[in-house]
């Protein structure tokens, strides 16, 4: 690999946007277009062939689309898909801030404590109190406070070109849930590797003040792997791209890469030392974690413990004269690789 500018921020090109709503022209030409909440995903991009590919995979009709404001014309498709298979890219794919926009651009950008433009304490909190975000639910007061803005970059693996698609939502509830899910994944992967996920538009209902509100929330779910596998460490790229695997299970792809069945070999071994040697082979092949914190290592430990129980020597019994049989001890016990220092599984 060639050299890089160390101070430059590396980021993939944005191919388009994933939206949970769209707008339709108002009957009154003097009024702004009317926003509509969508039950299915809406994809937009400057490149027509991206949107055409999306329509082919998820349904819908490609149309020319003019974003609100003075943005350049784009292409858009309102798909028939309520959920999309996606991948979280390496690094931190989520950016969040409480933001207020007007015709002049971003007027406020706040992290919940400090408004970044004015460097003053949170203005919405000072003006409207701790429940300021509820004003966003009222058509007449929504423009008086910031919107909890979440921008999540994802990869759509079956779309053309290499880059990310940006999911943007202004939902207060999505902001909390997205941060919780992404931060949990990052705690396990350290921001390294790819993570397969499913993006869903989940309808929610909230009853407060005698009123019932219906609203959509963007949900991110781990796809094709268990929570244990997702949090153990970075997944192999092949598993992240196809978590179902050719055999139908991601765990088979993780535990037996290149067709080798480590569990079957360990089960057929004669002694626990043979299982320990097998674990060392798996470590050299980068299949298991050196500290034994992965599911495969723990399974091999359990098999080794079972071998020890099976091969345990019986307690010596004296003969009729009261003498015990002699025990032959080698001069030097051959050294064996040590197991990783982790808690042994219960059998």
N, C-alpha and C positions, 0 to 999 in steps of 0.2 A: 504494500500500500504506500502511496506517495505521501509527501508531507502535507500538513494542514496549518492554517493560521490558527494558532492556539487561542487567540482572543476573540475569534469570530464565533458567533452563535450558530451552531449547526441545526438546521431545521429542514424538514421535507417541504416540497412545494405544495401549496393548497390547490387541490383540483376542483373543489366545489363545496357546497354547503348542504347539510341535512337539516330540514326544517320540520316543525310540527304544525305549521299553519301556512296560510296564504291569504292574499287579499283579492277582492273583486271590486270592479269599478262601482262607484256610487251613482245612483240615478240622478243626483244633483251634481253637475260637472264642477261646481264650486267647492264641493266637499271632497275630503280625502277618500281613497279607496277603503272599503269596509273589510276589516280583518276577519278571517274565518279559521276556526280551530279544526285541524284535520285529524281524523282517526288513523290515517296512514301516513307514511313518510313522504315528504316532498323533497326532491333533489333539484338543485339548481347549479349551473355552471356557465362559464363563458364559452366553453367548448361544447359544441353540439354533439360530437360523437360520444362524449362521456354520458350525456343525458340519454342519448339513443340506446346505449348499452344498458343503462339502468331500466329504461322502459321495456327492453327485451327480457330482462331478468325478472322484473317485479311488476310489470304491467303499467298501464297508463299511456297517455298521449303526450308526445313532445310538442312544446309550444314556445313561441317567442315570449319573453317576459321582461317587463321594464320595472326594476326595483324602485321603491319610493325614493324620492330625492333626485339627484342628478347623476346617479350611477349609470354606467354603460349598459346597454341591453344585454340580456342573458337568455339562456334556454332553461326550461323548467319542465318537470314531469311530476304530476301528482300520482304516485304509485298506488298499487293495491295492497302493498305490504305493510302490516302492522308491526313487523319486526324484521331486523336486518342482521345478518351475520357479519361481524366486524372483528378487527384486531386492534388492541391497544399497542401503539408503537413504543419503542424504548424511550427512556427519560420520563419526565412528568408530562403526561398528555393533557392535563387539566389546568385551566386558568380561570380564576374567579375574582369578581369585584362587584361592589354595589355601584352602579353607574346611572347617570342622568345625561341624556343627550338632547340637544336642541338643534336648530338650524345652523348654529355656529360650530357644531361639533360636540365633543364630550365636555359637559359643564362640570360634572362631578365624577370622581373615581375614588372609591373609599374601600378600605380593607375591613370595615366594621368598627374600627377604632379611630383611624386618621384619614381625613379626606386628602388625597395625594396631591391635588392641584393647589389648593389653598394652604395645605399643611395645618389645617385646623382640626380639632376633634370632630367626630362624625356629625355632620350637619343635620341629617334626618333624625337622628336620635335627639339632638338638642331641640329641634323644632317641633317634633311630633311625639316624642316619648318612645319607650321600648317596643310598642306595637306598631311602629311606623310602617312596616312592610304590609300591614293589612289594608292600608290606603290604596295599594296597587289594585285591589279587587273592585274598587269603585271607579266607574268611568269618568266621574267628575273630579276625582282627586288623584288618579293614578300618575298624572304628569307632575305632581308636586313633590314626589319622593323618588328615590333611586330604585332601580330594578336590580334584583339579585341576578347578575349576569354570569352564566357559566359557559365556557367555551371548551369543548372536548374534541381533541384531534383523534381520529380513528382511521384505520386502513380498511378499505373494502376490497378483500382479496380477489374477488372475481371481476373487478372493474379494470379497464385498460389503464396503462401507465403506472408509474411509481410516484406516490405522493399520499397526502392525507386529505380527508374530508372533515369539515368542521361542523360539529353539532353545537348549536347555540340555543340556549333556553334561558328565559327570564323568570322561571319558577322558583319561588322561595323554597319549596319542598324539594325540588330536584337539586338545588344547590347543596342542601344538607346531605342528601343521600348519595349524590355523585362523589362528593368529597370523601365520605366515609368509605365507599367501595374502592375508589382509586387509591386512597391512602393505605388501605389494608393490603391491596395487591402490591403496592410499592414497598411496603414493609417486608414482604416476602421475597420479591425479585430484586430489590435495590435499583429498580429502574432499568434493569438489563434484560434483554430478550423481549419477545412478543407474547401477548396474552390474548387468547381467543375469547370473544365476548359476544353477547347478543344485545342489540339495542331494541328496546320496546317502547311503545307509546301506551302508557297505562292510564286508563280513565280513573279519576278520583272524585270523591264527593266530600264536601265539607259543609257542615251545618253550624251556623253561628249567627247570633242576633236575630233568630227567627227566619233566616234565609238559607236556602240550599244552593251551594255553588258547585257546578260541574267544571272540572278542569283536567287537562292532560298533564302527565308527568313523564319525563324521559327516565327510563330505568336501564341500568347496565347490569347484565348478569354474566357470570363466568360460564363459558360454553365448552362442553365436551370433556372437561376434566373436573376432578373433584377439588374441593377447597384445599385439601391437604397437598395435592399436586401443584396447585397454583401458588401456594404460599411456601413450598419447600425451597424454591429457587427458580432461576430462569428455565423455561421449558425449551427443549430442542426446537429449532425452527420448523422442522418437518412436522412436529406434533402441533405446534401453534397454528400452522397453515391448514392442517387436516387433523383436528383432534379426534375425529371418529376413527381414523386409521383404516388401513386396508382390511384389517381383521375385524373392525367394528368397535375396537376399544382402544382408547388412548393409553391406558395403563400398559397394554401389551407393547405399544411402541416405545414407552418409556423404560420398561423393565427388561425388554428383550430386543434391543436394537439389532439390526442386521441379521435377524432370524435366530439369534441365540437365546435360548430359554434358560436363564440363570437359576430360576427356581427349580426347574426339572433336574438340572445338573446337581444342584445342592441336595435335593431329595435323594438322588441316586448315589451320593457319596457315601463312603464307608465310615468315616470318622469326622469329628468336628474340626480336626486339623485340615482335612481336605476341603471342608466348607470355608474355612478361614483362608486357605490358599485361593479358593475361587473368588472370595470377596476382594482379595488383593488384585486378581486379574481384572475384576470389574472396575476397581479404582484406577488401574493403569489405563483402562479404556474409557475413562471419564463417564462411566455409567452410574457410579454411586458417589456420594459426597464423602470427602476424606474424613469428616468427623462422624459419619454414619447417621446423619440426621434425616436421611431420605427413607421412603417406605421400603425400597428393595433391601437396604442394609438391615433394617429391623426384621424383615422376613428371614434373611439369611442368619441373623443372630438367633432367632427362634428355632430355626432348623438345626443350627449347631448345638444349641442347648438340648434339643431333643436327642441328638446323636450321643451327647455325653451321658444322658440318662440311660439310653439303650446299651451303651458299651461300658457302663459302670461295673467295676470288678466287684464280685461278691465278697462279703466279709470272710476272712480266712477262718477255717474251723480246725481245731486241733485233732490229731489222730487219737487212737485208743491209748497211746502212751503219753498223751498230753503235749506232744510236740507239734509246732506249727510248720507248715511247708516253707522251705527257703524261698526267698524272693530275689531274683537276679536283677540288679540295677546297673544300667549302663554307666560308664565312667563320665560321659558328658551327654546331657540331654540336648538334642538338636534344637536350636532356637527357632521359634515360630513367629510370624508377624502378629502383632498385637491387634486386638479389636479396637475400634475407635472408642473413646471414653464417653459413652452415652449410656443412659439408663437401659438396662436389659429389659426386654418385653416379658410380661408375665405369661406363663404357660398354663 
